[in-house]
Amino acid sequence: TPPGGGMEGPQTRGGSSSSSPARRGRRRLAAFAALAVSALCFRDVLPASSSSGALSSALRGIWDEDTRQRNAERVKLEQLRRSATTTEFTGEPSHLRMCRHLLPRFEYALEVDSAKKRAEALGLTGMNLANIPELQMPEPIEMEYLIVEEDEGVCRDASAPHLALLQIASSTLLSAASRKFELNVEYRHNCPSWRDGASPADDPVRVQEMLPPDLLESSPTYQSDGIAMEVLAIKNICQGCVTETEQSGVSKRNCALFTRPTVYNPFVLNGKKRVKRGWKTMAAKRAQDLEEKRSVEDAQRAKAVQLGIAGVSAPAAAAEGEAATVEGEAAPAAPEGDAAPAAPEGEAAPVEGEAAPPAEAAAPEAAPEAAAAVEEQAPEAAPESEPEAEPAEASVARRLQEMIEDTARRLQEEAEEDAAEEEEAPKEEAAAAPAAPADPTKAVPLGAAAASTDRTVAQKSQQLPTGIVSVLPILVDTLRHVANVWNDARISSIGEIIDGRVSNRPGAMVGPTQKSPEEQEIMERRKGEKTSYSLETNDEAVVYLSCKKENCADEEVGDALAMPFYVYSTEIPRHVAAITVVASADCTVNVEGCRAHGQALAGFFREFYPRAAVEFLDEASTYAAYARMLNADYLVCPPGVGCVLPALAQLGRSTLVGNPHLVPWLTLLPVESVWNATFLHFQEVPVSTVEEMDYDVFLKKIPPGKIGQCRQLRGRLGTWVEDLDFAAQSQYVTPIRHYAGEADLRFQPSPESPFRPATTYRWSESTFPTCDAQRLTREGLCDAMLESETERIFVLGDSMGMNMAQSLWKLTGHEDNPSEFGTRDPNWDRVVECGPDYDDFAFTISFARNDQLLENDRPVDINTGVRNCFAYCYPWTERYAKYPGKTLLVVNTGPHYQSHHEYQYTMRQVIKTVDAMERPNDVMLWRTSVPGHRDCDAPNLKPFGTYAEYAPTVTDEYSWDKFVGYNDYASKLLDYRARDDRRGPPDINPKPPPKVVDGIPLPPPPPPPPSRTRMELLDVYPMSVLRQDGHVSSADECPTCAAGGQERDCLHWFLPGPPDWWGHVMYSHLLDLSRRGI
C-alpha cells in the first residue's frame, strides 16, 4: 500500500470515497484479527456468557459497516455520473485526453497526499486530519466530474485488438488514479455505442465492444487489492505523455503503460545518491535509536489518548493499534538516510534523474511534539473517556502498556539488526560524508518534522511497478469475464456434443459389448465413468494465426510468421480431444499464404493427432477469436503480439515465443502473472514468413540442435514396413525360455520364411524421419548408460512390463534367461557387463512385479497363486530407494484397472511416492498401456496401416477400451508436471554468442541440477496398437503353443516381437536425454 493510504482527510466536493477497496479489505482483516486477539487476551475480564456473543456482534458490525460503505459509495458514484460532463473527442488517444484533464488537478492532490504522509509518519491515524493545523491539509476545492470515452477508431478496430485493449487499459489505469486521489475524471470506454445497432452477421463483434463499461468495478482483483500508485508518479507520467506529444506531434498510444519507473526514485536527487547513514559513530547511533524508541512510545500513548477522547475504550484502542500494525500504517519516522527497500522481483528498476521530494533534516522528535499537541485537547474529554477505575480496566490498561512496550522492543531489535548490516556495508559507502546526527536534546518544530517525513515515507515505500504490470490483473479479469460470456452461450448450444466426445472419439469402443452378462453386472456396480475416455482429458487446444504486429494491411509490419510442425507437436499434448486453428480475417485477407498456412497446419494435426477433432476457422470476429483462445485448455501462439494477452489471461496452459523486439514488457511481469505460460526463446524457434515459406522443407524440418525433441514425437505417426535385413539383426541369440518364447523355440526357418513373420517389421517415421528409433544393442546401451551416468534400469509393472524387461535382457545379447529357468521368480536383478572397451562399466536391469503399483502388508506368492491386490503386488519401494546409483525407472499399469478414477488415483500416488524418495537425478518413464486385439487369432494378419484402420476394432474385453483414456490421463499429468518444472520468469533477452577457444566454440553451460525426479511419457501406444499380429494366440505364429496356460491370449505378444520396439524407443529416448544435453 502506498504511503498515506487510509487517512481520513477532507473530501473534494463531488469526489469519490478516499478509501480504496484494498485498504478496506486490509482494515477489515486487521479488525478481525484485533477483535479475535482481544477476545482471547481479555476474556478473563469479560462475562463468560457475553464474550462470544460480543465478538460475533462485533464481527457482524464490521461486515455490515463495510457493506453500507460500499453501497453508499456506489450510490454516490452513480449520482456523480448522472450529473457528469462527457468530454469531447479531440483526435488524441483517450489516455492523453485523460491526462490533459487530470494535470490541472494534480497540485491539489499532491498537497493532500503530502499532508497524509506527514500524518502517517507521525502515527496519526483514524482521525480527521483537517483538525490538525500543523499537517497543512488543504481546503477542499470544487471539481467538475468528467467522463472520458473511447474514440471510434479504437472501439471499432478489428485489425489490432491487442493495441486497442492496451489503449483501453492505459486509460483505465489513469481512471484508477483519478478515483484513488479524488480527481473526478473517470474513463468509460462505451464502445458498444459505436455499433449503431448492427447485427453480428453484418458487423462481426469486436472484443472491445464486449468489455464491461467500467473495468475497475468488474475486476475482483481491483476490488480486493487495488493498484499501488503515487500522485507524483502519475503526474510525471501524464506530463511526459503530453510533452512528448506536443514536441513530436505524434501521439504515442500507450506511454502511460510503458513509462518506467512509475514512481520517483527517493535515492536520486540532482543526479547524486543520498548518503544512507545519519550518524558517524555507534554511540551516536545508539543515542538516535533510543530517541526513536521514546518517540514511538510517546506517539502510541498520544494515539491511545486521542482514541479515548473519541469515546473508544482501552480494549478497542489496543485493537486499533494492532490493526494499524497489521496494515503498516502506523510506523515511526525513519532516521535520516535510511535506505528504502529494494524493488520487488519483477518490477521496474529505477531510472536515474527522476524527480525527488526536497530533502529535509530528520526529526525523530516529531512524534513527541504531535503527542503534546494532542494532549492539549485531552482535559476537556477526560471525564467521559476515563471512567472510575475498576480492577478489570486496570488489567486492560496494564496489558495495553505491555503491548506498547513489546512494540518498542521489536523496533529496537530491528534497529540493532540494521546497525549490524550497516557495519558490513561497502567501504565506499563508509567513506561517504555522513549527515549530521539528530540532537536528542533539541526539540524540532512539528512543521520541520512533517517536511522531513515526505522523504522518510518515500524511502519506506517500494518502487512501484510499471503501468502495464499494475493494470494487467484488471485486464486479465476483464478478458476472463468476456470469455465466460462467450463460453456460456457455447455450452448452452453444443455442450452435449462436447461432453459426448468421451464416448465417440476415435479410439472409443463402437458396436456391441464383448463382456459377458456377469462382467456387465459387475461393471455397472463400479463407480466412476463408464466411457472409453475420461472427462478429465476432454481438453481443447487452439492455435491463433495473425500478423506479428497486427495491422496486416500495413506493408511494413504486416508479416505473418510460421513455425515448424515439431514446435506445435511438443507443446500440444497428445491427449487433447479437439484442436482449432483460428486465423484472423485480417491475416487471411491481407497476407498471401496465411490461409494456406492455417489449412496446412490443420492437415498436419489431423494426421499427428488422429483421435482429435481438428478444425480450421477463418475468424472475422475478434471477440470470438479471443474467447476461443481464453477458453482453450492449451493455447499455442506463433511469434507476434496478437496472442499475448489471451495467453496471459487464460486459465489453461499457453505457449508463446518470447521476443523482446515484439513484446519487450514481458520481462517486467512477476512470476505470478505468467504462472501458466511457457516462453520459447525466440533465438531457438525457427520462423519463416508465410509468403516465402517452402511448406515441404520448412514445416517438417527439425534443426540439428533440436533432435532431442524427438522423444516427444517418436512413435506417434508412422508405418510398419517389412525389412528382412533389420529382422536378421534383431533376432535373439537364443530363445527365451518362457511362454512368450515358445513360438521362437518351435519355429523352423526356411528359405521362404527365414524369420517368424512378426519379427520382420520395422517402424518407420512418416513426418519426422530423423526421429526414427535406434536399434538397441549392448554396445549402444552401454554408451547411453555411461554417458548419462545411469547405473540401473528398473522396470516396474505387471506381466507386460515383465515381457519388456525380458526383451531388454535378450536384446543386449544374453543367451540365458534373466530369471532362473524353471522358476516363476517375479523379481530379479541382472548385471550387464559392458567390457574393457567401457572401462569395465556395468549396469543393472531389474524387474519388480507389482500389477497395480501400490504396496500393502498382505502376503503374496505368484508360485502358489496367493494374491494381495486382485493380482500380484510385490513390494518395490525399498528395493528401488536403497540403490545408490542413478536409475532409469520404467513404470506401467493399466491392464489390472477397470475404472478411470482408480487408475488416476494410482498414478498420482506413484508420483508422490517417487518424489518422496528424493532422487532428483533419476529419470522416470511412464510407459503407456497397450490393449489387446479383438481378432488376434484370425489367420494371415498384417499390421494395420493407420490408426483409422485400427479404431473400429477396439473392444471392451477386459476393459481394453479404457486404456486409451488411461494413457491420455498420464499424458496430461506429466505435461502439467513438465510445465511446472519449467515455470519461472520469462527468459527472452538475447543470448550471447558462445565463447570460442582456439577457433572451437565451447559448449553451453550445463543446465542447473534438477530439484526432483524427471518424469516423462514413453508412448508406445500409437505404434503398438497397429500390431494385431504376433500375439500369443496368433494363428500364424504358434497354433500349438499353450498361451501361458490360458485358452486365448490376445494381450501378450511372443518374443521377439513388438515389445522389442518398446526397448528400442526407450533406448532412443535415453539417447535424447543424454547426448543432447537435456
Secondary structure, 3 states (H helix, E strand, C coil): CCCCCCCECCCCECCCCCCCHHHHHHHHHHHHHHHHHHHHHCCCCCCHHHHHHHHHHHHHHHHHHHHHHHHHHHHHHHHHHHCCEECCCCCCCHHHHHHHHHHHHHHHHHHHHHHHHHHHHCCCCCCEHHHCHHHCCCCCCECCCEEECCCHHHHCCCCCHHHHHHHHHHHHHHHHHHHHCCCCEEECCCHHHHHCCCCCCCCCCCHHHHCCCCCCCCCHHHHHHCCCCCHHHHHHHHHHHHHHHHHHCCCCCCHHHHCCCCCCCCCEECCEECCCCCCCCHHHHHHHHHHHHHHHHHHHHHHHHHHHHCCCCHHHHHHHHHHHHHHCCCCCCCCCCCCCCCCCCCCCCCCCCCCCCCCCCCCCCHHHHHHHHHHCCHHHHHHHHCCCCCHHHHHHHHHHHHHHHHHHHHHHHHHHHHHHHHHCCCHHHHCCCCCCCCCCCCCCCHHHHHHHHHHHHHHHCCCCCCHHHHHHHHHHHHHHHHHHHHHHHHHHHHHHHHHCHHHHCCCCCCCCCCCCHHHHHHHHHCCCCCCCCCHHHCCEEEEEECCCCCCCCCCCCCCCEECCHHHHHHHCCCCCCEEEEEEEHHHHHHCCCHHHHHHHHHHHHHHHCCCCEEEEEEECCHHHHHHHHHHCCEEEECCCCCCHHHHHHCCCEEEEEECCCCCHHHHHCCHHHCCCEEEEEHHHCCCEECCCCCHHHHHCCCCHHHHHHHHHCCCCCEEEEECHHHHHHHCCCCCCCCHHHHHHHHCCCCCCCCCCHHHCEEEEECCCHHHCCCCCCHHHHHHHHHHCCCCEEEEEECHHHHHHHHHHHHHCCCCCCCCCCCCCCCCEEEEEECCHHHCCCEEEEEEEEECCCCCCCCCCECCCCECCCCCCECCCHHHHHCCCCCEEEEECCCCCCCCHHHHHHHHHHHHHHHHHCCCCCCEEEEECCCCCCCCCCCCCCCCCCCHHHHHHHCCCHHHHHHHHHHHHHHHHHHHHHHHHHHCCCCCCCCCCCCCEECCEECCCCCCCCCCCCEEEEECCHHHHCCCCCCECCCCCCCCCCCHHHCCCCCCCECCCCCHHHHHHHHHHHHHHHHHCCC
